[in-house]
Amino acid sequence: MLGGVNAMSLYLGNNYISRTDLGVRLIAVQPGTPAAKMHLQAGDIVLTCNGRAVRDAASLYAAIQTQPTYCRLKVQRFDGALELTETAIFQGAPHELGMITFTEEPQ
């Protein structure tokens, strides 16, 4: 049901992005960044980064650090399709991929 709500909200021009347990959900991608060059979009879920499974922003960041000049992602698109994508990363700034992730809520 939630997928249908999200798909309809995108069709209507709204972005209602929810938390996921599959990986790390993106809520935005900054233009002109490596993430934009990988054609990532709000709603995508990053499942793996550089061969490592990711579950939260901290594990995504740690996986990016394993290859600080290159990034390969397995992504589940908002429509459910799986895709591999890759790009070079800004030299000396691996944390600046341009992905804005869904914020974890305090428990």
N, CA, C and O atoms as CSV, one atom per row, in Angstrom:
chain,resi,resn,atom,element,x,y,z
A,1,MET,N,N,0.811,-1.192,0.000
A,1,MET,CA,C,0.000,0.000,0.000
A,1,MET,C,C,0.856,1.258,0.000
A,1,MET,O,O,0.562,2.207,-0.728
A,2,LEU,N,N,1.905,1.276,0.805
A,2,LEU,CA,C,2.758,2.452,0.892
A,2,LEU,C,C,3.396,2.761,-0.446
A,2,LEU,O,O,3.519,3.931,-0.812
A,3,GLY,N,N,3.812,1.729,-1.196
A,3,GLY,CA,C,4.392,1.947,-2.516
A,3,GLY,C,C,3.427,2.656,-3.433
A,3,GLY,O,O,3.820,3.552,-4.180
A,4,GLY,N,N,2.155,2.263,-3.385
A,4,GLY,CA,C,1.140,2.918,-4.199
A,4,GLY,C,C,0.943,4.367,-3.804
A,4,GLY,O,O,0.771,5.235,-4.659
A,5,VAL,N,N,0.970,4.627,-2.505
A,5,VAL,CA,C,0.839,6.002,-2.014
A,5,VAL,C,C,2.010,6.836,-2.493
A,5,VAL,O,O,1.822,7.963,-2.950
A,6,ASN,N,N,3.238,6.288,-2.393
A,6,ASN,CA,C,4.408,7.020,-2.843
A,6,ASN,C,C,4.372,7.255,-4.343
A,6,ASN,O,O,4.688,8.354,-4.799
A,7,ALA,N,N,3.989,6.234,-5.130
A,7,ALA,CA,C,3.924,6.386,-6.580
A,7,ALA,C,C,2.892,7.443,-6.953
A,7,ALA,O,O,3.151,8.279,-7.818
A,8,MET,N,N,1.744,7.417,-6.321
A,8,MET,CA,C,0.713,8.409,-6.609
A,8,MET,C,C,1.171,9.804,-6.192
A,8,MET,O,O,0.898,10.783,-6.887
A,9,SER,N,N,1.864,9.895,-5.062
A,9,SER,CA,C,2.321,11.204,-4.615
A,9,SER,C,C,3.343,11.785,-5.581
A,9,SER,O,O,3.351,12.994,-5.815
A,10,LEU,N,N,4.218,10.931,-6.154
A,10,LEU,CA,C,5.166,11.414,-7.155
A,10,LEU,C,C,4.432,11.875,-8.406
A,10,LEU,O,O,4.784,12.898,-8.994
A,11,TYR,N,N,3.413,11.123,-8.814
A,11,TYR,CA,C,2.621,11.483,-9.985
A,11,TYR,C,C,1.949,12.836,-9.782
A,11,TYR,O,O,1.832,13.627,-10.718
A,12,LEU,N,N,1.515,13.091,-8.569
A,12,LEU,CA,C,0.842,14.349,-8.257
A,12,LEU,C,C,1.824,15.468,-7.923
A,12,LEU,O,O,1.411,16.601,-7.675
A,13,GLY,N,N,3.123,15.158,-7.914
A,13,GLY,CA,C,4.126,16.182,-7.650
A,13,GLY,C,C,4.545,16.299,-6.209
A,13,GLY,O,O,5.235,17.253,-5.851
A,14,ASN,N,N,4.152,15.360,-5.365
A,14,ASN,CA,C,4.545,15.364,-3.957
A,14,ASN,C,C,5.581,14.283,-3.722
A,14,ASN,O,O,5.610,13.277,-4.431
A,15,ASN,N,N,6.422,14.486,-2.740
A,15,ASN,CA,C,7.391,13.461,-2.364
A,15,ASN,C,C,7.115,13.021,-0.938
A,15,ASN,O,O,7.531,13.696,0.003
A,16,TYR,N,N,6.428,11.912,-0.757
A,16,TYR,CA,C,6.220,11.338,0.562
A,16,TYR,C,C,7.126,10.115,0.646
A,16,TYR,O,O,6.753,9.022,0.218
A,17,ILE,N,N,8.303,10.308,1.193
A,17,ILE,CA,C,9.318,9.263,1.260
A,17,ILE,C,C,9.324,8.694,2.670
A,17,ILE,O,O,9.361,9.438,3.649
A,18,SER,N,N,9.287,7.362,2.768
A,18,SER,CA,C,9.218,6.712,4.067
A,18,SER,C,C,10.524,6.003,4.404
A,18,SER,O,O,11.377,5.794,3.541
A,19,ARG,N,N,10.660,5.645,5.650
A,19,ARG,CA,C,11.806,4.889,6.153
A,19,ARG,C,C,11.760,3.482,5.573
A,19,ARG,O,O,10.686,2.973,5.252
A,20,THR,N,N,12.925,2.855,5.439
A,20,THR,CA,C,13.003,1.490,4.943
A,20,THR,C,C,13.971,0.679,5.788
A,20,THR,O,O,14.885,1.233,6.399
A,21,ASP,N,N,13.772,-0.629,5.823
A,21,ASP,CA,C,14.705,-1.526,6.503
A,21,ASP,C,C,15.611,-2.240,5.505
A,21,ASP,O,O,16.460,-3.039,5.902
A,22,LEU,N,N,15.439,-1.959,4.208
A,22,LEU,CA,C,16.214,-2.638,3.159
A,22,LEU,C,C,17.610,-2.081,2.995
A,22,LEU,O,O,18.533,-2.832,2.680
A,23,GLY,N,N,17.789,-0.815,3.194
A,23,GLY,CA,C,19.060,-0.142,2.967
A,23,GLY,C,C,18.931,1.299,3.411
A,23,GLY,O,O,18.341,1.580,4.455
A,24,VAL,N,N,19.481,2.219,2.624
A,24,VAL,CA,C,19.441,3.634,2.960
A,24,VAL,C,C,18.613,4.367,1.907
A,24,VAL,O,O,18.983,4.399,0.733
A,25,ARG,N,N,17.491,4.956,2.329
A,25,ARG,CA,C,16.599,5.670,1.413
A,25,ARG,C,C,17.131,7.080,1.158
A,25,ARG,O,O,17.532,7.774,2.092
A,26,LEU,N,N,17.132,7.497,-0.095
A,26,LEU,CA,C,17.518,8.858,-0.444
A,26,LEU,C,C,16.279,9.745,-0.457
A,26,LEU,O,O,15.238,9.373,-0.999
A,27,ILE,N,N,16.406,10.912,0.144
A,27,ILE,CA,C,15.290,11.853,0.096
A,27,ILE,C,C,15.572,12.987,-0.884
A,27,ILE,O,O,14.656,13.709,-1.279
A,28,ALA,N,N,16.842,13.146,-1.279
A,28,ALA,CA,C,17.199,14.172,-2.259
A,28,ALA,C,C,18.590,13.877,-2.808
A,28,ALA,O,O,19.387,13.169,-2.193
A,29,VAL,N,N,18.858,14.442,-3.984
A,29,VAL,CA,C,20.173,14.356,-4.617
A,29,VAL,C,C,20.552,15.765,-5.050
A,29,VAL,O,O,19.782,16.435,-5.738
A,30,GLN,N,N,21.728,16.211,-4.651
A,30,GLN,CA,C,22.175,17.550,-5.005
A,30,GLN,C,C,22.654,17.578,-6.455
A,30,GLN,O,O,23.393,16.686,-6.874
A,31,PRO,N,N,22.246,18.584,-7.226
A,31,PRO,CA,C,22.647,18.677,-8.631
A,31,PRO,C,C,24.157,18.856,-8.797
A,31,PRO,O,O,24.814,19.462,-7.951
A,32,GLY,N,N,24.697,18.324,-9.892
A,32,GLY,CA,C,26.107,18.494,-10.218
A,32,GLY,C,C,27.061,17.677,-9.376
A,32,GLY,O,O,28.267,17.921,-9.415
A,33,THR,N,N,26.563,16.713,-8.614
A,33,THR,CA,C,27.401,15.895,-7.736
A,33,THR,C,C,27.565,14.496,-8.334
A,33,THR,O,O,26.879,14.149,-9.296
A,34,PRO,N,N,28.474,13.688,-7.766
A,34,PRO,CA,C,28.589,12.304,-8.235
A,34,PRO,C,C,27.262,11.541,-8.171
A,34,PRO,O,O,26.980,10.729,-9.052
A,35,ALA,N,N,26.450,11.788,-7.149
A,35,ALA,CA,C,25.147,11.114,-7.042
A,35,ALA,C,C,24.250,11.492,-8.216
A,35,ALA,O,O,23.544,10.640,-8.755
A,36,ALA,N,N,24.271,12.743,-8.610
A,36,ALA,CA,C,23.472,13.184,-9.761
A,36,ALA,C,C,23.977,12.530,-11.044
A,36,ALA,O,O,23.180,12.162,-11.906
A,37,LYS,N,N,25.294,12.383,-11.175
A,37,LYS,CA,C,25.873,11.736,-12.364
A,37,LYS,C,C,25.505,10.254,-12.428
A,37,LYS,O,O,25.493,9.662,-13.507
A,38,MET,N,N,25.202,9.652,-11.265
A,38,MET,CA,C,24.756,8.259,-11.227
A,38,MET,C,C,23.252,8.155,-11.455
A,38,MET,O,O,22.689,7.061,-11.420
A,39,HIS,N,N,22.607,9.289,-11.686
A,39,HIS,CA,C,21.164,9.362,-11.934
A,39,HIS,C,C,20.345,8.870,-10.743
A,39,HIS,O,O,19.255,8.324,-10.911
A,40,LEU,N,N,20.886,9.071,-9.528
A,40,LEU,CA,C,20.124,8.727,-8.330
A,40,LEU,C,C,19.003,9.738,-8.153
A,40,LEU,O,O,19.119,10.889,-8.573
A,41,GLN,N,N,17.917,9.298,-7.526
A,41,GLN,CA,C,16.748,10.144,-7.343
A,41,GLN,C,C,16.165,9.942,-5.952
A,41,GLN,O,O,16.407,8.924,-5.303
A,42,ALA,N,N,15.403,10.915,-5.510
A,42,ALA,CA,C,14.675,10.780,-4.254
A,42,ALA,C,C,13.788,9.547,-4.340
A,42,ALA,O,O,13.121,9.317,-5.349
A,43,GLY,N,N,13.787,8.758,-3.273
A,43,GLY,CA,C,13.001,7.528,-3.235
A,43,GLY,C,C,13.829,6.292,-3.483
A,43,GLY,O,O,13.426,5.194,-3.099
A,44,ASP,N,N,15.007,6.444,-4.131
A,44,ASP,CA,C,15.888,5.300,-4.348
A,44,ASP,C,C,16.399,4.780,-3.015
A,44,ASP,O,O,16.537,5.537,-2.054
A,45,ILE,N,N,16.681,3.470,-2.963
A,45,ILE,CA,C,17.248,2.856,-1.769
A,45,ILE,C,C,18.608,2.282,-2.129
A,45,ILE,O,O,18.707,1.433,-3.016
A,46,VAL,N,N,19.656,2.734,-1.453
A,46,VAL,CA,C,20.998,2.197,-1.640
A,46,VAL,C,C,21.082,0.913,-0.832
A,46,VAL,O,O,20.959,0.925,0.393
A,47,LEU,N,N,21.296,-0.209,-1.542
A,47,LEU,CA,C,21.367,-1.521,-0.889
A,47,LEU,C,C,22.792,-1.916,-0.554
A,47,LEU,O,O,23.061,-2.439,0.528
A,48,THR,N,N,23.721,-1.662,-1.497
A,48,THR,CA,C,25.134,-1.949,-1.258
A,48,THR,C,C,25.974,-0.804,-1.794
A,48,THR,O,O,25.575,-0.092,-2.715
A,49,CYS,N,N,27.133,-0.646,-1.201
A,49,CYS,CA,C,28.103,0.351,-1.635
A,49,CYS,C,C,29.472,-0.306,-1.624
A,49,CYS,O,O,29.917,-0.808,-0.592
A,50,ASN,N,N,30.137,-0.304,-2.766
A,50,ASN,CA,C,31.464,-0.913,-2.896
A,50,ASN,C,C,31.485,-2.345,-2.363
A,50,ASN,O,O,32.439,-2.765,-1.708
A,51,GLY,N,N,30.416,-3.084,-2.659
A,51,GLY,CA,C,30.330,-4.492,-2.285
A,51,GLY,C,C,29.885,-4.763,-0.860
A,51,GLY,O,O,29.800,-5.924,-0.461
A,52,ARG,N,N,29.601,-3.733,-0.084
A,52,ARG,CA,C,29.170,-3.904,1.309
A,52,ARG,C,C,27.693,-3.561,1.453
A,52,ARG,O,O,27.228,-2.556,0.915
A,53,ALA,N,N,26.967,-4.392,2.173
A,53,ALA,CA,C,25.567,-4.094,2.471
A,53,ALA,C,C,25.511,-2.872,3.379
A,53,ALA,O,O,26.334,-2.723,4.282
A,54,VAL,N,N,24.538,-2.000,3.135
A,54,VAL,CA,C,24.372,-0.818,3.985
A,54,VAL,C,C,22.983,-0.843,4.609
A,54,VAL,O,O,22.013,-1.229,3.957
A,55,ARG,N,N,22.885,-0.433,5.863
A,55,ARG,CA,C,21.618,-0.429,6.604
A,55,ARG,C,C,21.271,0.951,7.142
A,55,ARG,O,O,20.118,1.221,7.479
A,56,ASP,N,N,22.282,1.833,7.222
A,56,ASP,CA,C,22.055,3.164,7.755
A,56,ASP,C,C,23.126,4.096,7.195
A,56,ASP,O,O,24.044,3.660,6.500
A,57,ALA,N,N,22.995,5.383,7.507
A,57,ALA,CA,C,23.933,6.369,6.967
A,57,ALA,C,C,25.371,6.077,7.393
A,57,ALA,O,O,26.300,6.294,6.615
A,58,ALA,N,N,25.563,5.587,8.618
A,58,ALA,CA,C,26.917,5.295,9.106
A,58,ALA,C,C,27.562,4.163,8.317
A,58,ALA,O,O,28.741,4.252,7.974
A,59,SER,N,N,26.815,3.098,8.020
A,59,SER,CA,C,27.393,1.990,7.253
A,59,SER,C,C,27.606,2.392,5.792
A,59,SER,O,O,28.536,1.901,5.152
A,60,LEU,N,N,26.768,3.270,5.260
A,60,LEU,CA,C,26.977,3.786,3.909
A,60,LEU,C,C,28.263,4.597,3.856
A,60,LEU,O,O,29.072,4.416,2.946
A,61,TYR,N,N,28.458,5.480,4.811
A,61,TYR,CA,C,29.671,6.296,4.868
A,61,TYR,C,C,30.915,5.421,5.012
A,61,TYR,O,O,31.928,5.667,4.357
A,62,ALA,N,N,30.841,4.404,5.867
A,62,ALA,CA,C,31.986,3.498,6.053
A,62,ALA,C,C,32.312,2.764,4.751
A,62,ALA,O,O,33.482,2.583,4.416
A,63,ALA,N,N,31.282,2.344,4.021
A,63,ALA,CA,C,31.500,1.642,2.754
A,63,ALA,C,C,32.104,2.568,1.708
A,63,ALA,O,O,32.945,2.139,0.917
A,64,ILE,N,N,31.689,3.829,1.692
A,64,ILE,CA,C,32.266,4.804,0.759
A,64,ILE,C,C,33.751,4.973,1.043
A,64,ILE,O,O,34.547,5.108,0.115
A,65,GLN,N,N,34.129,4.966,2.315
A,65,GLN,CA,C,35.523,5.168,2.718
A,65,GLN,C,C,36.448,4.044,2.260
A,65,GLN,O,O,37.662,4.242,2.199
A,66,THR,N,N,35.904,2.863,1.935
A,66,THR,CA,C,36.760,1.752,1.510
A,66,THR,C,C,37.417,2.020,0.163
A,66,THR,O,O,38.474,1.460,-0.125
A,67,GLN,N,N,36.808,2.869,-0.673
A,67,GLN,CA,C,37.368,3.271,-1.961
A,67,GLN,C,C,37.091,4.762,-2.130
A,67,GLN,O,O,36.136,5.132,-2.813
A,68,PRO,N,N,37.896,5.615,-1.529
A,68,PRO,CA,C,37.564,7.037,-1.451
A,68,PRO,C,C,37.586,7.822,-2.765
A,68,PRO,O,O,37.273,9.012,-2.758
A,69,THR,N,N,37.943,7.202,-3.885
A,69,THR,CA,C,37.906,7.925,-5.159
A,69,THR,C,C,36.944,7.287,-6.158
A,69,THR,O,O,36.878,7.708,-7.313
A,70,TYR,N,N,36.198,6.274,-5.717
A,70,TYR,CA,C,35.308,5.537,-6.608
A,70,TYR,C,C,34.137,4.997,-5.808
A,70,TYR,O,O,34.294,4.619,-4.647
A,71,CYS,N,N,32.978,4.959,-6.418
A,71,CYS,CA,C,31.803,4.459,-5.715
A,71,CYS,C,C,30.957,3.616,-6.655
A,71,CYS,O,O,30.608,4.053,-7.751
A,72,ARG,N,N,30.634,2.413,-6.222
A,72,ARG,CA,C,29.736,1.535,-6.965
A,72,ARG,C,C,28.578,1.174,-6.048
A,72,ARG,O,O,28.781,0.685,-4.937
A,73,LEU,N,N,27.360,1.422,-6.526
A,73,LEU,CA,C,26.170,1.205,-5.721
A,73,LEU,C,C,25.234,0.209,-6.377
A,73,LEU,O,O,25.121,0.158,-7.602
A,74,LYS,N,N,24.559,-0.588,-5.548
A,74,LYS,CA,C,23.402,-1.359,-5.979
A,74,LYS,C,C,22.212,-0.625,-5.389
A,74,LYS,O,O,22.121,-0.428,-4.178
A,75,VAL,N,N,21.296,-0.220,-6.271
A,75,VAL,CA,C,20.198,0.644,-5.882
A,75,VAL,C,C,18.872,0.011,-6.272
A,75,VAL,O,O,18.725,-0.539,-7.363
A,76,GLN,N,N,17.911,0.098,-5.363
A,76,GLN,CA,C,16.544,-0.255,-5.713
A,76,GLN,C,C,15.832,1.057,-6.015
A,76,GLN,O,O,15.680,1.918,-5.149
A,77,ARG,N,N,15.402,1.187,-7.263
A,77,ARG,CA,C,14.727,2.407,-7.697
A,77,ARG,C,C,13.357,2.506,-7.048
A,77,ARG,O,O,12.830,1.521,-6.530
A,78,PHE,N,N,12.791,3.690,-7.080
A,78,PHE,CA,C,11.505,3.943,-6.451
A,78,PHE,C,C,10.422,3.017,-7.003
A,78,PHE,O,O,9.474,2.671,-6.298
A,79,ASP,N,N,10.570,2.610,-8.289
A,79,ASP,CA,C,9.582,1.712,-8.904
A,79,ASP,C,C,9.869,0.243,-8.613
A,79,ASP,O,O,9.138,-0.629,-9.083
A,80,GLY,N,N,10.940,-0.055,-7.832
A,80,GLY,CA,C,11.276,-1.421,-7.446
A,80,GLY,C,C,12.373,-2.054,-8.279
A,80,GLY,O,O,12.895,-3.102,-7.897
A,81,ALA,N,N,12.741,-1.457,-9.405
A,81,ALA,CA,C,13.795,-2.005,-10.260
A,81,ALA,C,C,15.149,-1.928,-9.552
A,81,ALA,O,O,15.427,-0.975,-8.824
A,82,LEU,N,N,15.991,-2.952,-9.779
A,82,LEU,CA,C,17.339,-2.961,-9.224
A,82,LEU,C,C,18.318,-2.486,-10.287
A,82,LEU,O,O,18.161,-2.799,-11.467
A,83,GLU,N,N,19.331,-1.730,-9.867
A,83,GLU,CA,C,20.291,-1.180,-10.813
A,83,GLU,C,C,21.652,-1.062,-10.156
A,83,GLU,O,O,21.756,-0.745,-8.971
A,84,LEU,N,N,22.706,-1.321,-10.939
A,84,LEU,CA,C,24.074,-1.051,-10.502
A,84,LEU,C,C,24.499,0.250,-11.146
A,84,LEU,O,O,24.245,0.472,-12.330
A,85,THR,N,N,25.143,1.113,-10.378
A,85,THR,CA,C,25.620,2.392,-10.897
A,85,THR,C,C,26.952,2.711,-10.243
A,85,THR,O,O,27.223,2.285,-9.120
A,86,GLU,N,N,27.778,3.462,-10.951
A,86,GLU,CA,C,29.115,3.751,-10.429
A,86,GLU,C,C,29.608,5.100,-10.931
A,86,GLU,O,O,29.150,5.602,-11.958
A,87,THR,N,N,30.557,5.684,-10.184
A,87,THR,CA,C,31.129,6.969,-10.564
A,87,THR,C,C,32.423,7.201,-9.807
A,87,THR,O,O,32.702,6.557,-8.796
A,88,ALA,N,N,33.198,8.131,-10.321
A,88,ALA,CA,C,34.356,8.627,-9.575
A,88,ALA,C,C,33.837,9.596,-8.524
A,88,ALA,O,O,32.751,10.157,-8.668
A,89,ILE,N,N,34.613,9.787,-7.473
A,89,ILE,CA,C,34.233,10.680,-6.375
A,89,ILE,C,C,35.193,11.861,-6.372
A,89,ILE,O,O,36.355,11.727,-6.756
A,90,PHE,N,N,34.702,13.016,-5.938
A,90,PHE,CA,C,35.565,14.189,-5.829
A,90,PHE,C,C,36.804,13.838,-5.013
A,90,PHE,O,O,36.693,13.305,-3.909
A,91,GLN,N,N,37.975,14.134,-5.550
A,91,GLN,CA,C,39.216,13.817,-4.855
A,91,GLN,C,C,39.268,14.521,-3.503
A,91,GLN,O,O,39.052,15.730,-3.413
A,92,GLY,N,N,39.556,13.760,-2.463
A,92,GLY,CA,C,39.692,14.308,-1.123
A,92,GLY,C,C,38.381,14.627,-0.422
A,92,GLY,O,O,38.387,15.186,0.675
A,93,ALA,N,N,37.245,14.275,-1.046
A,93,ALA,CA,C,35.959,14.587,-0.418
A,93,ALA,C,C,34.957,13.460,-0.636
A,93,ALA,O,O,33.902,13.685,-1.228
A,94,PRO,N,N,35.268,12.245,-0.166
A,94,PRO,CA,C,34.368,11.126,-0.412
A,94,PRO,C,C,33.013,11.257,0.256
A,94,PRO,O,O,32.055,10.589,-0.133
A,95,HIS,N,N,32.931,12.113,1.256
A,95,HIS,CA,C,31.661,12.303,1.952
A,95,HIS,C,C,30.737,13.252,1.181
A,95,HIS,O,O,29.598,13.465,1.597
A,96,GLU,N,N,31.200,13.819,0.081
A,96,GLU,CA,C,30.400,14.764,-0.682
A,96,GLU,C,C,29.874,14.139,-1.978
A,96,GLU,O,O,30.094,14.672,-3.066
A,97,LEU,N,N,29.191,13.024,-1.851
A,97,LEU,CA,C,28.587,12.380,-3.019
A,97,LEU,C,C,27.343,13.121,-3.487
A,97,LEU,O,O,26.964,13.020,-4.654
A,98,GLY,N,N,26.714,13.854,-2.602
A,98,GLY,CA,C,25.507,14.582,-2.953
A,98,GLY,C,C,24.228,13.828,-2.651
A,98,GLY,O,O,23.157,14.208,-3.125
A,99,MET,N,N,24.324,12.759,-1.863
A,99,MET,CA,C,23.142,11.997,-1.468
A,99,MET,C,C,22.659,12.511,-0.125
A,99,MET,O,O,23.441,12.620,0.820
A,100,ILE,N,N,21.378,12.826,-0.034
A,100,ILE,CA,C,20.771,13.213,1.234
A,100,ILE,C,C,19.872,12.060,1.642
A,100,ILE,O,O,18.927,11.716,0.933
A,101,THR,N,N,20.171,11.465,2.788
A,101,THR,CA,C,19.492,10.247,3.201
A,101,THR,C,C,18.355,10.527,4.174
A,101,THR,O,O,18.302,11.577,4.814
A,102,PHE,N,N,17.449,9.560,4.267
A,102,PHE,CA,C,16.340,9.628,5.217
A,102,PHE,C,C,16.912,9.645,6.615
A,102,PHE,O,O,17.713,8.776,6.960
A,103,THR,N,N,16.526,10.604,7.425
A,103,THR,CA,C,17.046,10.751,8.779
A,103,THR,C,C,16.463,9.684,9.693
A,103,THR,O,O,15.254,9.448,9.702
A,104,GLU,N,N,17.329,9.048,10.455
A,104,GLU,CA,C,16.887,8.064,11.437
A,104,GLU,C,C,16.153,8.770,12.567
A,104,GLU,O,O,16.599,9.815,13.041
A,105,GLU,N,N,15.048,8.216,12.995
A,105,GLU,CA,C,14.325,8.782,14.122
A,105,GLU,C,C,14.893,8.218,15.416
A,105,GLU,O,O,15.202,7.029,15.488
A,106,PRO,N,N,15.034,9.063,16.447
A,106,PRO,CA,C,15.528,8.557,17.727
A,106,PRO,C,C,14.569,7.532,18.310
A,106,PRO,O,O,13.351,7.660,18.192
A,107,GLN,N,N,15.142,6.508,18.943
A,107,GLN,CA,C,14.288,5.452,19.531
A,107,GLN,C,C,14.173,5.616,21.011
A,107,GLN,O,O,13.498,4.824,21.669
